[in-house]
Amino acid sequence: MNDNGGAYTKMTRYSKFKTTMSSFEAGFQFLLERPWTSLTSLVMAGLVVYYHLKVVAPVKFICKKGSQLEKLFRKSLPVANEMFKPTIWCFEARFQTVFASVCRAFIPDIPYRREILKLSDDGEVGLDWLDNDKDGKTSEQEYCGPIILFLPGLTGDSQSEYIKSFINVAHRDLNAKCVVFNFRGRGGHAITTPKTYCAANGDDLNEVLCHIKKLHPKAPVMAVGVSLGGILLSNYLSQEGEKAREKLVAAMAISVCFDCFKGTESLEKYGMNRMLNRHLASCLVDSIKEVRHHFDSNALYNLEKVFSSGTIREFDSTFTAPLFGYSDVKDYYTNATIAGKIHKIRIPYLALNAEDDPFQPGDSLPYEEVARSDYASMLSTKYGGHIGFMEGFFPSRYHFSDRVFQQYAGAVFHHLDEFRSLNQKE
């Protein structure tokens, strides 16, 4: 019986081996007869291997070692311990930038409440409010729930796709009152004076923050700046220093260019970078053409040169720099550059950047400066593009940046006393 049983087992194994070999031969023959299928399979297999070896990487968390801020973030920012896995078929920087915008384009417009704020120089800006569920129960003066102020990018406004995604997260997950600061001439409200906006001048932002605190003196306010909005916010915080604590409990900057010289150099490279550059420059030029009557009689500008600007640098050289009193574009970019000023930021501050951002090359991110600060911190990913951060094989309208924002803002308002204690420790 034992001999027969052993023989049966050997025959069974041989039969399985023959079946396996037959399947292998059939599959091999199938690929030989269909070379394109074979090549595609090899390419896909190579992509998967490359993706897991070279693309997927840990999120970098930069913060002063042993600081109170680091301890707070370690317990409230799970994303800081993740591997960032960008969308496998779309991890390249420019694709991330463009396709993330396409995905977010399906987010419906938000029905804001528009407020026109008249500024001290008779200029006007549009503030778009989205109230939360508690607003009807308390007066503005008594409201003490969270408020989040959003600053859009260079040509953005309150209906920009990335702003809507953050607003929806803030409203849905944090029950926060949200307000978007549309820069002068943006958000469908034309300028009323011959002045627009720039990355280094925080006068308008200061007036907006003072207005918010006057309306809601008891409410904790956090500010979130994206791209140029983040540069403006960061510069404002470095200029205000400890005085910023009177208006804000924390801040976040997303896809910010820390070095304006390196950023413009990157955008002027040939290829898709240059295409993005020209598109943004065209948008800026068009916005001035619509209101040229405010600038026609001013000898500071040669509007024909302004209107022929093909890059952001050319527009800043012919229009932005003279408008805000800078001697030239180099003077403007020196003042707008955040690197070298981070130590002046004196409230909790989180930056989120991708190292392949075409607007901010990864080799110029100020890691060492951030690591020395008691207040600043940074999360960076190897891939992610500019305001991209798409993840998952089938990306949704909400991306990694939304998760970071949700966790950070949630930490600020859920551990408000601890964040306020950071601002009072000096």
PATORMI-765887 format. One line per 8 residues: number of its first residue (from 1); their letters; for each residue x, y, z of C-alpha. Coordinates in Angstrom, 3 decimals, decimal comma, always signed. Example, Ala and Ser with C-alpha at 12.3 -4.5 7.8 and 13.67 -1.06 7.14 Angstrom:
2
1	as	+12,300:-4,500:+7,800  +13,670:-1,060:+7,140
This chain:
426
1	mndnggay	+0,000:+0,000:+0,000  +2,800:+2,389:+0,892  +4,629:+1,711:-2,402  +1,463:+2,248:-4,411  +0,746:+5,450:-2,506  +4,262:+6,789:-3,206  +3,945:+6,009:-6,881  +0,575:+7,765:-7,026
9	tkmtrysk	+2,037:+10,864:-5,405  +4,917:+10,959:-7,888  +2,514:+10,591:-10,810  +0,362:+13,425:-9,463  +3,363:+15,727:-9,136  +4,528:+14,825:-12,638  +1,055:+15,510:-13,990  +0,971:+18,939:-12,332
17	fkttmssf	+4,461:+19,706:-13,671  +3,375:+18,748:-17,213  +0,281:+20,945:-16,891  +2,378:+23,879:-15,700  +4,896:+23,450:-18,508  +2,105:+23,187:-21,049  +0,586:+26,419:-19,771  +3,983:+28,127:-19,892
25	eagfqfll	+4,601:+26,917:-23,453  +1,145:+28,059:-24,510  +1,708:+31,496:-22,962  +5,143:+31,785:-24,553  +3,730:+30,786:-27,935  +0,946:+33,363:-27,485  +3,510:+36,135:-26,899  +5,635:+35,017:-29,871
33	erpwtslt	+2,618:+35,232:-32,144  +1,721:+38,688:-30,770  +4,975:+40,698:-30,461  +3,223:+43,972:-29,592  +1,479:+42,337:-26,651  +4,809:+40,905:-25,559  +6,521:+44,294:-25,811  +3,701:+46,037:-23,960
41	slvmaglv	+3,836:+43,485:-21,154  +7,584:+43,976:-20,791  +7,219:+47,757:-20,761  +4,448:+47,605:-18,159  +6,470:+45,241:-15,995  +9,476:+47,546:-16,282  +7,335:+50,559:-15,352  +6,007:+48,825:-12,257
49	vyyhlkvv	+9,514:+47,859:-11,156  +10,851:+51,390:-11,819  +7,866:+52,926:-10,013  +8,422:+50,930:-6,831  +12,215:+51,332:-6,879  +12,564:+54,960:-7,964  +9,251:+56,795:-7,653  +7,657:+55,664:-4,402
57	apvkfick	+9,545:+57,348:-1,559  +8,998:+58,364:+2,068  +7,502:+61,763:+2,788  +10,255:+64,007:+4,130  +9,361:+65,741:+7,379  +11,646:+68,661:+8,208  +11,361:+70,209:+11,654  +13,678:+71,227:+14,461
65	kgsqlekl	+14,635:+68,087:+16,357  +13,211:+67,897:+19,865  +11,121:+71,051:+19,471  +7,612:+71,341:+20,842  +6,383:+71,745:+17,283  +7,930:+68,437:+16,248  +6,274:+66,657:+19,176  +2,915:+68,149:+18,219
73	frkslpva	+3,266:+67,124:+14,581  +4,523:+63,623:+15,302  +1,263:+62,823:+17,075  -1,123:+64,699:+14,782  +0,295:+64,342:+11,244  +0,173:+60,665:+10,203  +1,029:+61,687:+6,628  +4,522:+62,572:+7,818
81	nemfkpti	+5,218:+58,850:+8,265  +3,808:+57,689:+4,919  +5,307:+56,634:+1,624  +4,044:+58,981:-1,067  +2,736:+56,917:-3,990  +1,894:+59,232:-6,877  -0,415:+58,016:-9,611  +1,669:+55,421:-11,478
89	wcfearfq	+0,616:+56,464:-14,973  +1,010:+60,148:-14,189  +3,888:+60,763:-11,798  +5,926:+63,133:-13,998  +5,885:+66,719:-12,649  +4,131:+68,476:-15,544  +1,575:+65,667:-15,899  +0,852:+65,836:-12,168
97	tvfasvcr	+0,378:+69,587:-12,452  -1,965:+69,446:-15,440  -3,969:+66,292:-14,694  -4,538:+67,232:-11,050  -6,216:+70,384:-12,311  -8,292:+68,311:-14,744  -9,448:+65,989:-11,944  -10,379:+68,916:-9,701
105	afipdipy	-12,247:+70,616:-12,554  -15,227:+68,378:-11,749  -15,637:+69,976:-8,307  -18,805:+72,114:-8,495  -18,528:+75,868:-7,991  -19,077:+76,968:-4,405  -21,940:+79,393:-3,580  -19,938:+81,924:-1,578
113	rreilkls	-21,225:+85,043:+0,112  -19,361:+87,946:-1,518  -18,129:+90,876:+0,556  -16,378:+93,855:-1,026  -13,729:+95,242:+1,297  -12,698:+98,841:+0,684  -9,027:+99,349:+1,442  -7,265:+102,366:+2,927
121	ddgevgld	-6,071:+103,597:-0,504  -9,628:+103,328:-1,948  -8,805:+100,047:-3,660  -11,188:+97,109:-3,299  -10,879:+93,348:-2,947  -13,505:+90,615:-2,973  -13,763:+88,386:+0,088  -15,734:+85,211:-0,573
129	wldndkdg	-17,173:+83,621:+2,568  -18,517:+80,125:+3,126  -20,216:+80,044:+6,502  -20,392:+76,947:+8,647  -23,301:+75,222:+10,393  -22,924:+77,229:+13,602  -23,091:+80,672:+12,029  -26,823:+81,125:+12,471
137	ktseqeyc	-26,640:+80,483:+16,205  -24,173:+83,205:+17,243  -23,427:+86,798:+16,302  -20,260:+87,662:+14,395  -18,761:+89,225:+17,526  -19,475:+86,121:+19,601  -18,465:+83,530:+17,028  -15,486:+81,559:+18,335
145	gpiilflp	-15,288:+78,658:+15,869  -12,378:+78,150:+13,452  -11,836:+80,502:+10,521  -9,519:+79,646:+7,635  -8,345:+82,321:+5,209  -7,239:+81,134:+1,753  -4,891:+82,994:-0,596  -4,980:+81,706:-4,221
153	gltgdsqs	-2,149:+81,494:-6,733  -0,857:+83,949:-9,317  -3,960:+84,067:-11,521  -6,344:+82,228:-9,209  -9,484:+83,128:-7,303  -12,095:+81,559:-5,043  -13,377:+79,224:-7,777  -9,936:+77,874:-8,693
161	eyiksfin	-10,024:+74,084:-8,552  -7,386:+73,687:-5,827  -9,053:+76,336:-3,635  -12,432:+74,607:-3,926  -10,929:+71,286:-2,882  -9,390:+72,818:+0,266  -12,588:+74,730:+1,038  -14,681:+71,563:+0,815
169	vahrdlna	-12,300:+69,714:+3,143  -12,336:+72,587:+5,642  -16,107:+72,895:+5,557  -16,875:+69,160:+5,594  -14,222:+67,818:+7,971  -13,473:+70,793:+10,219  -16,782:+72,674:+10,156  -14,739:+75,831:+9,660
177	kcvvfnfr	-15,888:+79,194:+8,417  -13,892:+79,824:+5,232  -12,970:+83,041:+3,460  -11,020:+83,484:+0,226  -9,001:+86,649:-0,323  -9,326:+87,426:-4,035  -6,430:+89,711:-4,940  -7,133:+93,063:-6,569
185	grgghait	-8,709:+92,538:-9,965  -9,389:+88,832:-9,326  -12,560:+86,914:-8,612  -14,627:+88,925:-11,092  -14,153:+92,257:-9,271  -12,276:+94,823:-11,347  -9,655:+97,087:-9,815  -10,792:+100,577:-8,814
193	tpktycaa	-7,319:+102,119:-8,483  -4,082:+101,751:-10,481  -2,697:+99,005:-8,249  -2,723:+95,224:-8,488  -0,759:+92,778:-6,283  +2,648:+91,206:-5,885  +4,415:+88,507:-3,865  +6,343:+90,846:-1,572
201	ngddlnev	+3,758:+93,439:-0,533  +1,541:+92,375:+2,378  -0,393:+95,628:+2,902  -3,663:+94,284:+1,492  -3,308:+91,017:+3,397  -2,798:+92,937:+6,634  -5,994:+94,915:+6,060  -7,912:+91,726:+5,268
209	lchikklh	-6,690:+90,057:+8,466  -7,517:+93,135:+10,551  -11,000:+93,135:+9,039  -11,530:+89,449:+9,852  -10,408:+89,948:+13,458  -12,666:+92,992:+13,790  -15,644:+90,927:+12,601  -14,735:+87,867:+14,700
217	pkapvmav	-12,491:+88,943:+17,593  -12,943:+85,648:+19,471  -12,331:+83,269:+16,564  -8,967:+81,548:+15,953  -7,792:+82,259:+12,404  -5,474:+80,145:+10,277  -4,160:+81,222:+6,851  -3,419:+78,961:+3,872
225	gvslggil	-1,517:+80,276:+0,854  -1,106:+78,397:-2,423  +1,698:+79,145:-4,900  +1,970:+82,959:-5,135  -0,542:+83,218:-2,286  +1,870:+81,160:-0,199  +4,805:+83,413:-1,123  +2,789:+86,474:-0,133
233	lsnylsqe	+1,693:+84,863:+3,141  +5,224:+83,702:+3,992  +6,700:+87,131:+3,299  +4,005:+88,772:+5,376  +4,757:+86,467:+8,309  +8,497:+87,154:+8,066  +7,850:+90,902:+7,958  +5,383:+90,899:+10,856
241	gekarekl	+7,320:+88,552:+13,123  +5,653:+88,235:+16,534  +2,972:+90,796:+15,597  +1,401:+88,168:+13,321  +0,251:+86,345:+16,472  -2,346:+89,043:+17,044  -4,175:+87,901:+13,904  -3,190:+84,271:+13,230
249	vaamaisv	-2,671:+81,080:+15,231  -0,977:+79,142:+12,398  -0,242:+79,172:+8,670  +0,289:+76,747:+5,809  +1,996:+77,304:+2,442  +1,502:+74,891:-0,465  +3,706:+74,596:-3,592  +5,537:+77,776:-2,685
257	cfdcfkgt	+8,579:+79,084:-4,533  +11,119:+79,873:-1,805  +13,699:+81,295:-4,219  +12,183:+83,474:-6,946  +15,391:+83,462:-9,006  +15,612:+79,665:-9,074  +11,876:+79,405:-9,720  +11,877:+81,690:-12,751
265	eslekygm	+14,992:+79,985:-14,129  +13,215:+76,643:-13,914  +10,105:+78,007:-15,623  +12,180:+79,373:-18,480  +13,573:+75,987:-19,444  +12,441:+74,745:-22,833  +9,553:+72,325:-23,065  +6,476:+72,136:-20,875
273	nrmlnrhl	+7,999:+74,476:-18,268  +8,204:+77,231:-20,858  +4,653:+76,441:-22,004  +3,328:+76,825:-18,449  +5,303:+80,046:-18,131  +3,870:+81,508:-21,320  +0,337:+80,538:-20,338  +0,579:+82,324:-16,987
281	asclvdsi	+2,247:+85,360:-18,567  -0,565:+85,523:-21,123  -3,163:+85,462:-18,333  -1,377:+88,305:-16,536  -1,126:+90,372:-19,702  -4,816:+89,862:-20,479  -5,790:+90,983:-16,980  -3,967:+94,303:-17,470
289	kevrhhfd	-5,361:+94,829:-20,956  -8,856:+94,727:-19,435  -8,047:+97,647:-17,125  -5,427:+99,526:-19,160  -7,281:+102,824:-18,651  -5,911:+102,845:-15,086  -2,319:+102,755:-16,361  -2,356:+104,510:-19,746
297	snalynle	-1,244:+107,897:-18,445  +1,460:+106,632:-16,080  +5,005:+107,195:-17,350  +6,249:+104,294:-15,191  +5,033:+101,762:-17,739  +5,506:+101,101:-21,389  +2,256:+99,215:-21,904  +3,315:+97,947:-25,305
305	kvfssgti	+6,252:+96,189:-23,653  +3,977:+94,943:-20,885  +1,556:+93,495:-23,427  +4,363:+91,797:-25,354  +5,592:+89,948:-22,238  +6,092:+86,275:-23,056  +7,275:+85,132:-19,623  +6,494:+85,926:-16,013
313	refdstft	+9,932:+87,514:-15,601  +9,273:+89,864:-18,536  +5,895:+90,860:-17,086  +7,405:+91,449:-13,641  +10,226:+93,472:-15,187  +7,961:+95,763:-17,221  +4,966:+96,004:-14,885  +5,113:+94,526:-11,355
321	aplfgysd	+8,526:+95,888:-10,332  +7,872:+99,535:-11,301  +4,307:+99,405:-9,957  +5,517:+98,517:-6,452  +8,539:+100,800:-6,437  +11,335:+98,302:-7,068  +14,340:+99,458:-9,055  +14,182:+96,413:-11,330
329	vkdyytna	+13,016:+92,811:-11,432  +16,130:+91,659:-9,553  +15,255:+94,004:-6,689  +11,676:+92,687:-6,683  +12,706:+89,018:-6,683  +15,223:+89,651:-3,914  +12,460:+91,090:-1,744  +9,983:+88,344:-2,700
337	tiagkihk	+12,380:+85,461:-1,993  +11,505:+83,693:+1,275  +14,738:+81,727:+1,666  +16,875:+83,496:+4,243  +13,842:+84,916:+6,061  +12,275:+81,781:+7,522  +13,824:+82,440:+10,925  +11,677:+85,595:+11,102
345	iripylal	+8,423:+83,593:+10,976  +7,152:+83,442:+14,559  +3,939:+81,407:+14,374  +3,501:+77,676:+13,601  +4,023:+77,289:+9,859  +3,896:+74,219:+7,616  +5,093:+74,156:+4,004  +4,188:+71,382:+1,551
353	naeddpfq	+6,365:+71,039:-1,549  +7,228:+68,476:-4,207  +10,891:+68,208:-5,134  +10,013:+68,036:-8,849  +7,848:+71,191:-8,791  +8,666:+73,109:-11,999  +8,048:+76,361:-10,091  +10,485:+75,452:-7,289
361	pgdslpye	+13,370:+73,035:-7,978  +13,923:+70,594:-5,147  +17,625:+71,398:-4,803  +16,732:+74,932:-3,697  +14,248:+73,995:-0,965  +15,504:+75,527:+2,324  +15,664:+72,302:+4,359  +18,510:+73,394:+6,622
369	evarsdya	+16,918:+76,748:+7,400  +13,604:+75,110:+8,262  +15,360:+72,554:+10,486  +16,776:+75,399:+12,596  +13,440:+77,150:+13,138  +11,284:+76,833:+16,263  +8,151:+77,617:+14,241  +8,589:+76,456:+10,643
377	smlstkyg	+8,283:+72,900:+9,346  +8,084:+71,276:+5,929  +6,705:+68,173:+4,273  +8,172:+67,340:+0,883  +7,562:+64,550:-1,597  +9,857:+63,271:-4,340  +7,111:+63,694:-6,948  +3,919:+65,739:-7,020
385	ghigfmeg	+4,460:+68,627:-9,434  +2,949:+72,050:-8,767  -0,260:+71,819:-6,723  -0,550:+68,258:-8,028  +0,029:+65,502:-5,464  -2,255:+63,006:-7,211  -2,153:+59,526:-5,684  -3,814:+56,187:-6,356
393	ffpsryhf	-4,269:+54,416:-9,693  -7,670:+56,086:-10,138  -7,154:+59,535:-8,563  -10,198:+61,305:-7,189  -10,862:+65,035:-7,028  -9,066:+65,164:-3,667  -5,361:+64,467:-3,372  -2,461:+64,074:-0,941
401	sdrvfqqy	-2,297:+67,851:-0,397  -5,906:+67,812:+0,815  -5,071:+65,106:+3,357  -2,080:+67,077:+4,619  -4,207:+70,204:+4,943  -6,988:+68,323:+6,738  -4,596:+66,798:+9,259  -2,650:+70,001:+9,864
409	agavfhhl	-5,685:+72,270:+10,202  -7,366:+69,631:+12,352  -4,312:+69,556:+14,629  -4,284:+73,357:+14,904  -7,905:+73,639:+15,980  -8,103:+70,436:+18,043  -4,902:+71,294:+19,947  -5,475:+75,041:+19,938
417	defrslnq	-4,101:+75,641:+23,434  -0,859:+73,843:+22,568  -0,426:+75,853:+19,375  -1,171:+79,061:+21,228  +1,378:+78,124:+23,871  +4,009:+78,002:+21,115  +3,172:+81,626:+20,339  +3,488:+82,646:+23,972
425	ke	+6,684:+80,885:+24,948  +9,049:+83,800:+24,277
